């Protein structure tokens, strides 16, 4: 049996009876550490030759590690011959304390008959500045600054849905 991303079940490895589950239900994989509720703000056709591609910008409210944040981002969707969509994106997350967190993403998804879109993929989070919001180096005594350091070079898996009006919901879980 070959593994399928998002499948729930057992995978056989080297004819032994070891079990490895890949699950897509929140109650089985835990709570997401990052969520974003976004709105598409601009859609632009990037290319039609040889592969139709669109660039979508978005912004909205988000939450990382339970703390409220704001997110702005851009994603490029390329339509594949099999009807799926390959996406690559990048975003900036702004915290209430002034910390900047970024992420890059890659995913594969589908446009649905009702005009909505859903995809699953991976995100890598980074702290581009190794200073606290006051400009000094190191970690400040502010507990939220310490909290955000755990998201530097963090790898996550995610699920995203976007309704026909461009309202998106993204949930990200830590990849362990």
C-alpha positions in Angstrom: 0.0 0.0 0.0 1.5 3.4 -0.9 1.0 6.3 1.4 -1.4 9.1 0.6 -1.1 12.5 2.3 -4.2 13.0 4.4 -5.0 9.3 4.6 -6.0 7.7 7.9 -4.8 4.2 8.3 -1.8 1.9 8.6 1.2 1.8 6.3 3.3 -1.3 6.0 7.1 -0.8 6.1 9.5 -3.6 5.0 6.9 -6.3 5.4 6.9 -5.8 9.2 3.8 -5.0 11.0 4.7 -1.5 12.1 1.9 1.1 12.0 2.3 4.7 10.9 -0.8 6.9 10.7 -1.2 10.0 8.7 -4.3 11.7 10.0 -6.3 14.7 9.0 -8.7 15.1 11.9 -8.0 17.8 14.4 -8.9 15.6 17.4 -6.4 13.1 16.2 -3.5 15.4 15.5 -4.1 18.1 18.2 -4.7 21.8 18.1 -3.2 23.9 15.4 -0.4 26.3 16.6 -1.2 28.9 13.9 -4.5 29.9 12.3 -5.4 32.7 9.9 -8.6 34.2 8.8 -7.8 36.1 5.6 -9.5 37.9 2.7 -8.2 37.9 -0.8 -7.4 41.5 -1.7 -6.1 41.3 -5.3 -6.0 38.6 -8.0 -3.8 39.0 -11.0 -3.2 36.7 -13.9 0.6 36.1 -13.9 0.8 33.9 -17.0 -1.3 31.9 -19.4 1.6 30.4 -21.4 2.6 27.7 -21.0 0.8 27.2 -17.6 -2.1 29.4 -16.5 -1.0 31.1 -13.2 -2.6 33.6 -10.9 -1.1 35.7 -8.1 -3.4 36.3 -5.1 -2.6 38.7 -2.3 -4.4 38.5 1.1 -4.4 39.9 4.6 -6.3 39.3 7.8 -6.3 38.3 11.5 -4.2 35.4 12.7 -3.0 33.8 15.8 0.3 32.1 16.6 0.8 30.2 19.8 -2.5 31.6 21.0 -1.3 35.3 20.6 -3.2 37.6 18.2 -1.4 38.6 15.1 -1.9 40.2 11.6 -0.9 38.5 8.4 -0.3 39.8 4.8 0.8 37.5 2.1 1.0 36.5 -1.6 0.5 33.1 -3.2 1.0 32.0 -6.8 -1.3 29.3 -8.0 -0.4 27.3 -11.1 -3.0 25.1 -12.8 -1.9 21.6 -13.5 -3.0 19.5 -16.5 -4.7 17.0 -14.1 -7.0 19.8 -12.7 -5.1 20.3 -9.5 -3.4 23.6 -8.5 0.2 23.8 -7.2 0.8 26.8 -5.0 3.8 28.7 -3.6 3.4 31.5 -1.1 5.0 33.8 1.3 3.7 36.0 4.2 4.6 38.3 7.0 3.1 37.9 10.4 3.1 41.0 12.7 2.7 40.5 16.4 1.3 42.9 18.9 4.7 43.4 20.4 6.3 44.4 17.1 7.9 41.0 16.3 8.0 40.0 12.7 7.6 36.3 11.7 7.6 35.1 8.1 6.6 31.9 6.4 6.9 30.3 3.0 4.4 27.7 1.8 4.0 25.1 -0.8 0.8 23.1 -1.4 -1.4 21.3 -3.8 -5.2 21.7 -4.0 -8.4 21.9 -6.0 -11.0 24.4 -7.2 -14.4 23.1 -6.2 -17.5 23.3 -8.4 -19.0 26.0 -6.1 -16.0 28.3 -6.7 -14.3 27.6 -3.4 -10.7 26.3 -3.1 -9.1 23.9 -0.7 -5.5 22.8 -0.4 -3.0 21.1 1.9 0.7 21.7 2.2 3.7 22.7 4.2 4.9 26.0 5.8 8.3 27.0 7.1 8.3 29.8 9.7 11.2 32.2 10.3 12.2 35.1 12.6 14.0 37.3 10.1 15.3 39.7 12.8 17.2 38.4 15.8 16.4 41.5 17.8 13.5 42.4 20.0 11.1 45.3 19.0 13.2 47.8 20.9 16.2 47.1 18.7 18.5 45.4 21.2 20.0 42.0 20.5 19.0 39.0 22.4 15.7 38.1 24.1 14.0 40.7 26.1 12.2 40.1 29.4 8.9 40.4 27.6 7.3 36.9 27.7 5.8 37.3 24.3 9.3 37.8 22.7 10.4 34.6 24.3 7.3 32.8 23.0 8.0 33.8 19.4 11.6 32.4 19.3 10.1 28.9 19.3 8.7 29.6 15.8 12.1 30.2 14.1 12.8 27.5 11.5 9.6 25.7 12.5 8.1 23.3 9.9 4.3 22.9 9.8 1.6 21.1 7.8 -1.5 22.9 6.9 -5.0 22.8 5.5 -6.6 25.8 3.9 -10.1 26.5 2.6 -11.2 29.6 0.7 -14.9 30.4 -0.1 -16.1 31.8 -3.4 -15.9 35.4 -2.0 -12.2 35.0 -1.1 -12.5 34.5 2.6 -9.8 32.0 3.8 -9.3 29.9 6.8 -5.8 28.3 7.3 -4.9 25.9 10.2 -1.3 24.8 10.7 0.1 22.0 12.9 3.7 21.5 14.0 5.5 18.7 12.1 7.3 16.7 14.7 
